[in-house]
Amino acid sequence: MNVREATKSDLPDILRLVHALAVYEKEPDAVEATEADFAAVMFPEDGHPNTYGLVAEVDGQIIGIAIWFYSFSTWTGRNGIWLEDLFVDPNHRGNGAGKALLGHLAQICQKRGLTRLEWCVLKWNEPSIGFYRSLGAKAQDEWETFRLDGEALDAFANQSSR
């Protein structure tokens, strides 16, 4: 198995695994993103990327992804990594791909002086929670995630512009 930085030619496989993740997370119709959307943030024609990816491959086949971006801690004054999605094809789980992807991200943190590696996991996803705990990760139980999106985001933005 090999873990490497994603390239533009990996986008079809990245999107394939994002769709598989949506099915796994019981949201099969939720993915709106296209290859063009991913290309715009990961491989922009102008400017710098703001989203990054790692892929795990076996025999030239991409079997896992880690999509991430930089976060910032006001307490440390330094960046960290926010792992948006980690997914390994179910047919390839248990062979170390997830651990290798997370390990590569941890090494990026070390090399770049980043202070943390963070992510969310669905509360019902016990296999992943157990895996993360086995690595030494700790749940941030005192925090509650909030989100404004869709109509609520639009309504609030419109209300705020008055």
C-alpha positions as CSV (number, residue, x, y, z in Angstrom):
1,M,0.0,0.0,0.0
2,N,1.1,3.5,-0.8
3,V,-0.1,6.8,0.6
4,R,0.6,9.9,-1.5
5,E,-0.7,13.4,-2.1
6,A,-3.7,13.5,-4.4
7,T,-3.3,14.7,-8.0
8,K,-5.9,16.2,-10.4
9,S,-6.1,12.8,-12.2
10,D,-7.3,11.2,-8.9
11,L,-10.5,13.3,-8.8
12,P,-12.7,10.7,-10.4
13,D,-11.6,8.2,-7.7
14,I,-11.9,10.7,-4.9
15,L,-15.5,11.5,-6.0
16,R,-16.3,7.8,-6.2
17,L,-15.1,7.3,-2.6
18,V,-17.0,10.4,-1.5
19,H,-20.2,8.9,-2.9
20,A,-19.4,5.6,-1.2
21,L,-18.9,7.5,2.1
22,A,-22.3,9.1,1.7
23,V,-23.8,5.7,1.3
24,Y,-22.0,4.5,4.4
25,E,-23.2,7.5,6.4
26,K,-26.8,6.8,5.3
27,E,-27.0,9.9,3.1
28,P,-26.7,8.4,-0.4
29,D,-28.3,11.4,-2.2
30,A,-26.5,14.1,-0.3
31,V,-23.4,14.6,-2.5
32,E,-23.7,17.6,-4.7
33,A,-20.0,18.0,-5.4
34,T,-18.5,17.5,-8.8
35,E,-15.0,16.9,-10.1
36,A,-15.0,20.5,-11.1
37,D,-15.8,21.6,-7.6
38,F,-13.0,19.5,-6.2
39,A,-10.6,20.8,-8.9
40,A,-11.5,24.4,-8.1
41,V,-10.4,24.1,-4.4
42,M,-7.6,21.5,-4.7
43,F,-6.0,22.4,-8.0
44,P,-7.1,26.0,-8.8
45,E,-6.0,27.6,-12.0
46,D,-5.5,30.9,-10.2
47,G,-4.2,31.2,-6.7
48,H,-3.4,28.6,-4.1
49,P,-5.4,25.5,-3.0
50,N,-7.4,25.7,0.2
51,T,-8.2,22.0,0.4
52,Y,-5.9,19.0,0.1
53,G,-6.1,15.3,-0.3
54,L,-4.2,12.1,0.3
55,V,-4.9,8.9,-1.4
56,A,-4.1,5.3,-0.4
57,E,-3.6,2.9,-3.2
58,V,-3.0,-0.8,-3.6
59,D,-1.7,-2.1,-6.9
60,G,-2.4,1.3,-8.5
61,Q,-6.1,1.3,-7.4
62,I,-7.2,4.1,-5.0
63,I,-8.8,2.5,-2.0
64,G,-8.9,5.3,0.5
65,I,-8.9,9.1,0.8
66,A,-8.2,11.8,3.4
67,I,-9.6,15.3,2.5
68,W,-8.3,18.1,4.7
69,F,-7.7,21.8,5.1
70,Y,-5.8,24.0,7.5
71,S,-7.5,25.1,10.7
72,F,-6.3,27.7,13.2
73,S,-6.1,27.8,17.0
74,T,-6.5,31.3,18.5
75,W,-5.1,29.7,21.8
76,T,-1.8,28.5,20.2
77,G,-1.6,31.0,17.4
78,R,-0.8,28.2,15.1
79,N,-2.5,26.2,12.4
80,G,-3.7,22.6,12.6
81,I,-5.3,20.2,10.2
82,W,-9.1,19.7,10.0
83,L,-9.8,16.3,8.4
84,E,-13.0,16.7,6.6
85,D,-13.3,13.1,5.4
86,L,-11.4,9.9,5.9
87,F,-12.8,6.9,4.0
88,V,-11.4,3.5,3.0
89,D,-13.3,1.2,0.6
90,P,-15.1,-1.4,2.8
91,N,-13.4,-4.2,0.7
92,H,-10.0,-2.9,1.9
93,R,-10.6,-2.2,5.5
94,G,-8.5,-3.8,8.2
95,N,-5.3,-3.7,6.1
96,G,-4.0,-0.5,7.6
97,A,-5.1,2.1,5.0
98,G,-6.9,4.3,7.5
99,K,-4.0,4.2,9.9
100,A,-1.6,5.0,7.1
101,L,-3.6,8.0,5.9
102,L,-3.9,9.4,9.5
103,G,-0.3,8.7,10.1
104,H,0.7,10.7,7.0
105,L,-1.5,13.6,8.3
106,A,0.2,13.4,11.7
107,Q,3.6,13.5,10.0
108,I,2.5,16.6,8.0
109,C,1.5,18.2,11.4
110,Q,5.0,17.4,12.8
111,K,6.9,18.6,9.8
112,R,5.0,21.9,9.4
113,G,4.8,22.7,13.2
114,L,1.0,22.3,13.2
115,T,-0.5,21.9,16.7
116,R,-3.5,19.6,16.1
117,L,-5.2,17.1,13.9
118,E,-9.0,17.2,14.3
119,W,-12.1,15.6,12.8
120,C,-15.7,14.7,13.6
121,V,-17.2,11.2,13.6
122,L,-20.9,10.3,13.7
123,K,-21.9,9.1,17.1
124,W,-23.3,5.8,15.8
125,N,-20.1,4.9,14.0
126,E,-18.7,2.7,16.8
127,P,-16.1,0.9,14.6
128,S,-14.5,4.2,13.6
129,I,-14.7,5.6,17.2
130,G,-12.9,2.5,18.5
131,F,-10.3,2.8,15.8
132,Y,-9.6,6.5,16.6
133,R,-9.4,5.7,20.3
134,S,-6.9,2.9,19.6
135,L,-4.6,5.6,18.1
136,G,-4.8,7.8,21.2
137,A,-7.4,10.3,19.8
138,K,-9.7,11.7,22.4
139,A,-13.3,12.7,21.9
140,Q,-14.0,16.4,22.5
141,D,-17.3,15.6,24.3
142,E,-17.6,19.1,25.8
143,W,-18.1,20.7,22.3
144,E,-21.3,20.6,20.3
145,T,-21.0,21.1,16.5
146,F,-23.3,23.6,15.0
147,R,-24.0,24.3,11.3
148,L,-25.9,27.0,9.3
149,D,-26.6,25.9,5.8
150,G,-29.2,25.9,3.0
151,E,-32.3,28.1,3.7
152,A,-31.3,28.9,7.3
153,L,-27.9,30.2,6.1
154,D,-29.5,32.3,3.4
155,A,-32.2,33.6,5.7
156,F,-29.7,34.7,8.3
157,A,-27.4,36.3,5.8
158,N,-30.3,38.2,4.3
159,Q,-31.4,39.3,7.7
160,S,-27.9,40.4,8.6
161,S,-27.5,42.6,5.5
162,R,-30.2,45.0,6.6
